Amino acid sequence: KIKRIFLESFIVLLSSFLLITNMLSAKSNDTIIVKNFQVEFKASYGFIICHHPEMKYFQSHFPIFELSFHQVTTGRKSWQSKSNYPSIGFSFLYTGIGEMPEIGRAFAVFPHIDFNCLKSKRHQINFSFGIGVGYVTQKYDRIENPKNTFIGSHVNAAINISADYSYMVTNRLGLSAFIGFTHFSNGSTRSPNNGINIAHAGIGAKYFIQDPKPRIAKQTTDNKQYRSWKKENFTFNFAVLVSNKDIKQFIGYGKHWQVYNIQFNALKHVTEMSKFGIGFDLVYDNTDKELLRLDGIEFTDIEILKPGINAAYEISFGNTSFNINFGYHLAGKELCKGRIYQKLGAMQNIWKGLFATIQLTTHFGWADYIGVGIGYRIN
């Protein structure tokens, strides 16, 4: 059965790759075809990383398939040449996860960016990062599926990271070998949330629909202008985020609570794309009330507030930015996960200074909650 499903999945995705390539190639002179458009198919073999003892029951090896669509940048915008002409696009991923009934199958769709660490006419070394939405067909249920301690929800965040070596056989066709890591997690919106971590390695093929356009030569830039402390080198971000969160003390009962987060970052440009600075957080986590009640500890609403200060870094790629914050909670009645926290996030400009944001808060790698919100940037 597993071999049959493997073969069917491989045939479907490979056929899709060939069909799409053929259709777009037939229309290569049509004005709707995006320049430097590339289709890629990857097949790999992997296994679940068992980071909890009970997960060893699910040790197995299984195939993973990925169909991607890229636009390779040419340097038309300054950030493209400064990032060594990355490609941007989106991918579809499928895996049967060993065809185990407790976990089921996993699907994901995510935008991604591929950075060229080394690029010559024929040889490429690329690093790819993508984050999007994943769907797992089976989740934890305390009665019907208690063995699945990986994940407590069908819909999850999906993160895909890979590094590959590619060889361009012709001007349009390339072959690659890669290693990758794929993660499914709901950010503690539903417990359990140990997450599904998959390590894998495989091969791929990529094809340009048209002859690729030549790159625009890099323009040398001097970052001296960002060394000054003039006001134009500063950026101020303000955002409000809300999260849904579950806790392990109520696993399987369908309960969830809200977390509210107000954050402010003051950042200084060090290059055109990078900024460093400091940030301030104010968190109101309703799960803290439940934990304190379970421990028989009295509290007030003010004591639930957790103010924090953090070191902040942001890097921008056009209208999209990514941030990393390392912080310390200055106060809070419930601090069972510790005072030190980290934030990983993305921001997308909507209109002028307005942006949408998604942020993952962790404590040394353990996901606490995922927040979504809106903010405003002053340059």
MARTIKE-288529 format. One record per residue (C-alpha): residue in three letters; x, z, y; residue number from 1. Coordinates in steps of 0.001 Angstrom, whole numbers, always signed. Layout:
BEGIN
- ala,X,Z,Y,NUM
...
//
This chain:
BEGIN
- lys,+0,+0,+0,1
- ile,+2784,+924,+2440,2
- lys,+4624,-2336,+1715,3
- arg,+1415,-4300,+2264,4
- ile,+721,-2602,+5618,5
- phe,+4364,-3087,+6640,6
- leu,+4168,-6803,+5817,7
- glu,+818,-7265,+7566,8
- ser,+2015,-5504,+10722,9
- phe,+5244,-7493,+10787,10
- ile,+3402,-10794,+10341,11
- val,+836,-10015,+13060,12
- leu,+3382,-9012,+15702,13
- leu,+5867,-11741,+14848,14
- ser,+3068,-14309,+14908,15
- ser,+2004,-12982,+18307,16
- phe,+5568,-13340,+19574,17
- leu,+5808,-16938,+18353,18
- leu,+2308,-17864,+19549,19
- ile,+2768,-16429,+23050,20
- thr,+6209,-18013,+23350,21
- asn,+4826,-21378,+22290,22
- met,+1800,-21193,+24625,23
- leu,+3841,-20191,+27660,24
- ser,+6544,-22744,+26928,25
- ala,+3882,-25449,+26817,26
- lys,+2834,-24391,+30319,27
- ser,+6341,-23898,+31658,28
- asn,+5726,-26329,+34515,29
- asp,+2531,-24574,+35556,30
- thr,+2813,-22678,+38842,31
- ile,+1164,-19583,+37304,32
- ile,+4186,-18958,+35075,33
- val,+6353,-16230,+36550,34
- lys,+9994,-17172,+36998,35
- asn,+12481,-15496,+34661,36
- phe,+9676,-14442,+32299,37
- gln,+10901,-13297,+28893,38
- val,+9131,-12363,+25630,39
- glu,+10810,-10015,+23143,40
- phe,+10007,-8846,+19628,41
- lys,+11720,-5847,+17989,42
- ala,+11500,-4479,+14449,43
- ser,+13111,-1177,+13533,44
- tyr,+13166,+1497,+10850,45
- gly,+13024,+5181,+11679,46
- phe,+12109,+8740,+10769,47
- ile,+10474,+11812,+12282,48
- ile,+12889,+14362,+13726,49
- cys,+11739,+17634,+12140,50
- his,+12369,+20152,+14898,51
- his,+10115,+22804,+13290,52
- pro,+10368,+24054,+9667,53
- glu,+6757,+23140,+8786,54
- met,+7434,+19508,+9761,55
- lys,+9759,+18964,+6771,56
- tyr,+6640,+18218,+4713,57
- phe,+6404,+14932,+6658,58
- gln,+9941,+13666,+6100,59
- ser,+9822,+9914,+5475,60
- his,+11161,+6592,+6725,61
- phe,+8914,+3915,+8176,62
- pro,+8907,+683,+10242,63
- ile,+8204,+393,+13979,64
- phe,+7273,-2816,+15802,65
- glu,+7414,-3577,+19517,66
- leu,+6284,-6612,+21505,67
- ser,+7542,-6752,+25098,68
- phe,+7139,-8902,+28181,69
- his,+9863,-8845,+30846,70
- gln,+10638,-10319,+34193,71
- val,+14389,-10408,+34698,72
- thr,+15197,-9720,+38335,73
- thr,+17487,-12001,+40318,74
- gly,+18354,-9825,+43323,75
- arg,+15560,-11034,+45584,76
- lys,+15153,-7411,+46688,77
- ser,+18158,-5282,+47552,78
- trp,+17479,-2581,+44938,79
- gln,+17623,-5223,+42187,80
- ser,+21191,-6297,+42851,81
- lys,+22263,-2685,+43510,82
- ser,+20882,-1781,+40047,83
- asn,+22748,-4702,+38431,84
- tyr,+19679,-6939,+38035,85
- pro,+17438,-4963,+35668,86
- ser,+14408,-6408,+33914,87
- ile,+10949,-4878,+34323,88
- gly,+7855,-5310,+32194,89
- phe,+5560,-3698,+29659,90
- ser,+5550,-3189,+25886,91
- phe,+3157,-2692,+22982,92
- leu,+4397,-460,+20149,93
- tyr,+2957,+225,+16695,94
- thr,+4056,+2405,+13784,95
- gly,+2359,+3687,+10653,96
- ile,+4441,+6925,+10708,97
- gly,+4889,+6792,+6941,98
- glu,+1158,+6224,+6320,99
- met,+600,+9952,+5864,100
- pro,-3124,+10825,+6198,101
- glu,-2462,+14000,+8204,102
- ile,-750,+12069,+11020,103
- gly,-2181,+8580,+10703,104
- arg,-803,+5749,+12829,105
- ala,+464,+5560,+16389,106
- phe,+21,+2954,+19115,107
- ala,+1545,+2869,+22588,108
- val,+1552,+694,+25692,109
- phe,+4010,+1409,+28480,110
- pro,+5750,-152,+31478,111
- his,+9517,-95,+31257,112
- ile,+12723,-939,+33065,113
- asp,+15877,-2201,+31353,114
- phe,+19212,-1574,+33056,115
- asn,+22171,-3865,+32440,116
- cys,+25170,-1646,+31792,117
- leu,+27337,-4656,+30980,118
- lys,+26346,-8254,+31455,119
- ser,+28302,-11447,+30994,120
- lys,+27116,-14953,+30298,121
- arg,+26617,-14230,+26599,122
- his,+26989,-10469,+26069,123
- gln,+24703,-7707,+27335,124
- ile,+24533,-3950,+26885,125
- asn,+21177,-2603,+28077,126
- phe,+19557,+793,+28481,127
- ser,+15751,+826,+28481,128
- phe,+13329,+3527,+29623,129
- gly,+9553,+3352,+29370,130
- ile,+6713,+5812,+29771,131
- gly,+3014,+5162,+29235,132
- val,-4,+5981,+27075,133
- gly,+5,+6564,+23329,134
- tyr,-2768,+6960,+20762,135
- val,-2396,+8837,+17455,136
- thr,-5207,+8268,+14949,137
- gln,-5058,+11785,+13456,138
- lys,-4769,+15093,+15308,139
- tyr,-4742,+18783,+14444,140
- asp,-7985,+20392,+13313,141
- arg,-7952,+24008,+12184,142
- ile,-10421,+23223,+9369,143
- glu,-10064,+19538,+8426,144
- asn,-6398,+18865,+9302,145
- pro,-4451,+22167,+9612,146
- lys,-1153,+20652,+8366,147
- asn,-763,+18470,+11449,148
- thr,+1076,+20871,+13731,149
- phe,+2584,+17941,+15676,150
- ile,-198,+17049,+18059,151
- gly,-3558,+18382,+19225,152
- ser,-5051,+15231,+20807,153
- his,-5548,+11561,+20079,154
- val,-4449,+10381,+23545,155
- asn,-909,+11314,+24550,156
- ala,+1967,+10388,+26785,157
- ala,+4420,+8005,+25120,158
- ile,+8107,+7858,+26063,159
- asn,+10417,+5190,+24697,160
- ile,+14196,+5133,+25228,161
- ser,+16616,+2651,+23700,162
- ala,+20094,+1158,+24022,163
- asp,+20900,-2315,+22757,164
- tyr,+23582,-4944,+22449,165
- ser,+22328,-8480,+22999,166
- tyr,+23987,-11832,+22407,167
- met,+22575,-14930,+24122,168
- val,+22686,-17636,+21453,169
- thr,+21508,-20225,+23977,170
- asn,+20595,-20112,+27651,171
- arg,+17081,-18969,+26676,172
- leu,+17325,-17320,+23235,173
- gly,+18948,-13950,+22613,174
- leu,+19369,-11691,+19569,175
- ser,+19876,-7932,+19726,176
- ala,+20632,-4784,+17744,177
- phe,+19463,-1433,+19100,178
- ile,+18927,+2281,+18577,179
- gly,+15919,+4071,+20029,180
- phe,+13953,+7269,+20468,181
- thr,+10169,+7437,+20796,182
- his,+8203,+10552,+21735,183
- phe,+4466,+11291,+21668,184
- ser,+3217,+14413,+23446,185
- asn,+202,+15573,+25464,186
- gly,+2107,+17944,+27744,187
- ser,+247,+21009,+26400,188
- thr,-3159,+19725,+27485,189
- arg,-4174,+20431,+23867,190
- ser,-2439,+22695,+21374,191
- pro,-524,+22365,+19152,192
- asn,+1914,+20243,+21119,193
- asn,+5154,+20222,+19163,194
- gly,+5219,+16477,+19711,195
- ile,+6176,+13573,+17464,196
- asn,+9832,+12604,+17883,197
- ile,+10978,+9419,+16165,198
- ala,+14562,+8153,+15895,199
- his,+14947,+4512,+14890,200
- ala,+17277,+1516,+14807,201
- gly,+16633,-2186,+14405,202
- ile,+17021,-5775,+15541,203
- gly,+15207,-8005,+18003,204
- ala,+14838,-11459,+19496,205
- lys,+14116,-12394,+23125,206
- tyr,+13229,-15735,+24624,207
- phe,+13051,-17035,+28217,208
- ile,+9939,-19156,+28785,209
- gln,+11870,-21267,+31292,210
- asp,+15562,-21706,+31992,211
- pro,+16538,-18479,+33773,212
- lys,+17108,-18620,+37500,213
- pro,+20608,-17800,+38772,214
- arg,+21165,-14378,+40282,215
- ile,+21600,-13910,+43998,216
- ala,+25107,-12650,+44642,217
- lys,+25433,-8947,+45405,218
- gln,+25890,-8061,+49032,219
- thr,+28462,-5372,+49607,220
- thr,+26959,-2395,+51382,221
- asp,+28544,+474,+53206,222
- asn,+26911,+3866,+52635,223
- lys,+28524,+5331,+55748,224
- gln,+25192,+5128,+57560,225
- tyr,+23765,+7686,+55102,226
- arg,+26530,+10215,+55706,227
- ser,+25169,+11249,+59064,228
- trp,+22513,+13925,+59522,229
- lys,+20284,+11796,+61716,230
- lys,+16547,+12169,+61185,231
- glu,+16179,+8623,+59794,232
- asn,+18239,+9718,+56759,233
- phe,+15691,+12386,+55805,234
- thr,+12492,+12122,+53778,235
- phe,+9793,+14774,+53408,236
- asn,+7308,+14686,+50512,237
- phe,+4160,+16771,+50213,238
- ala,+1916,+16587,+47104,239
- val,-992,+18372,+45436,240
- leu,-1372,+18146,+41655,241
- val,-3857,+19395,+39058,242
- ser,-3415,+19808,+35301,243
- asn,-5445,+20649,+32206,244
- lys,-3665,+23021,+29856,245
- asp,-4182,+24647,+26455,246
- ile,-2311,+27612,+24949,247
- lys,-1394,+28386,+21339,248
- gln,-3391,+31647,+21326,249
- phe,-6569,+29505,+21360,250
- ile,-5482,+26616,+19093,251
- gly,-8394,+24664,+17662,252
- tyr,-11135,+26182,+19810,253
- gly,-11290,+23338,+22342,254
- lys,-10625,+25553,+25337,255
- his,-8556,+24453,+28306,256
- trp,-7687,+25735,+31759,257
- gln,-6584,+24228,+35060,258
- val,-3209,+24518,+36721,259
- tyr,-2875,+23806,+40456,260
- asn,+444,+22933,+42022,261
- ile,+1416,+22401,+45672,262
- gln,+4903,+21041,+46207,263
- phe,+7126,+20094,+49129,264
- asn,+10505,+18339,+49005,265
- ala,+12997,+17832,+51837,266
- leu,+15484,+15111,+50862,267
- lys,+18488,+13422,+52418,268
- his,+19655,+9890,+51640,269
- val,+23125,+9680,+50113,270
- thr,+22733,+5966,+49328,271
- glu,+19971,+3447,+49958,272
- met,+18332,+4368,+46633,273
- ser,+19318,+8009,+46013,274
- lys,+18325,+11239,+47750,275
- phe,+19232,+14894,+47214,276
- gly,+17557,+17958,+48680,277
- ile,+15562,+21118,+48120,278
- gly,+11984,+21660,+47032,279
- phe,+9350,+24377,+47158,280
- asp,+6512,+24950,+44671,281
- leu,+3403,+27090,+44613,282
- val,+1685,+27229,+41196,283
- tyr,-1632,+28803,+40231,284
- asp,-1947,+28722,+36417,285
- asn,-5271,+29911,+35000,286
- thr,-3758,+30378,+31529,287
- asp,-1711,+33235,+32964,288
- lys,-4954,+35185,+33409,289
- glu,-5839,+34775,+29723,290
- leu,-2390,+35860,+28555,291
- leu,-2432,+38939,+30776,292
- arg,-5923,+39848,+29559,293
- leu,-4779,+39551,+25929,294
- asp,-1932,+41965,+26724,295
- gly,-4282,+44350,+28541,296
- ile,-2450,+43951,+31869,297
- glu,-4376,+44197,+35127,298
- phe,-3735,+41639,+37869,299
- thr,-4982,+40186,+41132,300
- asp,-5277,+36512,+42101,301
- ile,-2312,+36864,+44439,302
- glu,-161,+38124,+41557,303
- ile,-1010,+34992,+39552,304
- leu,+652,+32792,+42186,305
- lys,+4153,+31613,+41259,306
- pro,+6236,+30444,+44228,307
- gly,+9418,+28585,+43358,308
- ile,+12459,+26975,+44933,309
- asn,+14334,+24070,+43394,310
- ala,+17144,+21547,+43736,311
- ala,+15683,+18037,+43972,312
- tyr,+16900,+14509,+43255,313
- glu,+15008,+11248,+43754,314
- ile,+15909,+7636,+43003,315
- ser,+13825,+4694,+44229,316
- phe,+13282,+1214,+42823,317
- gly,+11199,-554,+45435,318
- asn,+7760,+1102,+45546,319
- thr,+8427,+3249,+42479,320
- ser,+10467,+6464,+42530,321
- phe,+11552,+8998,+39923,322
- asn,+12389,+12633,+40599,323
- ile,+14141,+15485,+38810,324
- asn,+13855,+19095,+39993,325
- phe,+15597,+22230,+38689,326
- gly,+13880,+25355,+39949,327
- tyr,+13475,+29121,+39866,328
- his,+10210,+31075,+40172,329
- leu,+10638,+33744,+42835,330
- ala,+7603,+35774,+41739,331
- gly,+4673,+35853,+39313,332
- lys,+2928,+38430,+37148,333
- glu,+3131,+36314,+33972,334
- leu,+6563,+34817,+33323,335
- cys,+6767,+34786,+29512,336
- lys,+8429,+31334,+29550,337
- gly,+11042,+32491,+32023,338
- arg,+11669,+31976,+35704,339
- ile,+13717,+28784,+35339,340
- tyr,+11797,+25486,+35192,341
- gln,+12395,+21748,+35391,342
- lys,+10233,+18905,+36670,343
- leu,+10376,+15245,+35719,344
- gly,+8149,+12912,+37656,345
- ala,+7279,+9471,+38938,346
- met,+5776,+8393,+42256,347
- gln,+4109,+5093,+43088,348
- asn,+3523,+4055,+46695,349
- ile,-116,+3214,+47375,350
- trp,-321,+2545,+51102,351
- lys,+2224,+3305,+53811,352
- gly,+3271,+6948,+53193,353
- leu,+565,+7672,+50615,354
- phe,+1637,+7869,+46958,355
- ala,+270,+8787,+43524,356
- thr,+2375,+11006,+41300,357
- ile,+2610,+12362,+37768,358
- gln,+4861,+15339,+36976,359
- leu,+5903,+17055,+33755,360
- thr,+6917,+20699,+34075,361
- thr,+9145,+22073,+31328,362
- his,+11166,+25176,+30493,363
- phe,+14427,+23988,+28937,364
- gly,+12719,+21082,+27161,365
- trp,+9498,+22888,+26197,366
- ala,+6565,+21135,+27894,367
- asp,+4388,+23467,+29957,368
- tyr,+1917,+21053,+31593,369
- ile,+1499,+17528,+32974,370
- gly,+69,+17239,+36464,371
- val,-1373,+14259,+38296,372
- gly,-1962,+14139,+42008,373
- ile,-1554,+12520,+45342,374
- gly,+959,+13007,+48115,375
- tyr,+2268,+11835,+51447,376
- arg,+5790,+10875,+52424,377
- ile,+7313,+11098,+55904,378
- asn,+10494,+9076,+56379,379
//
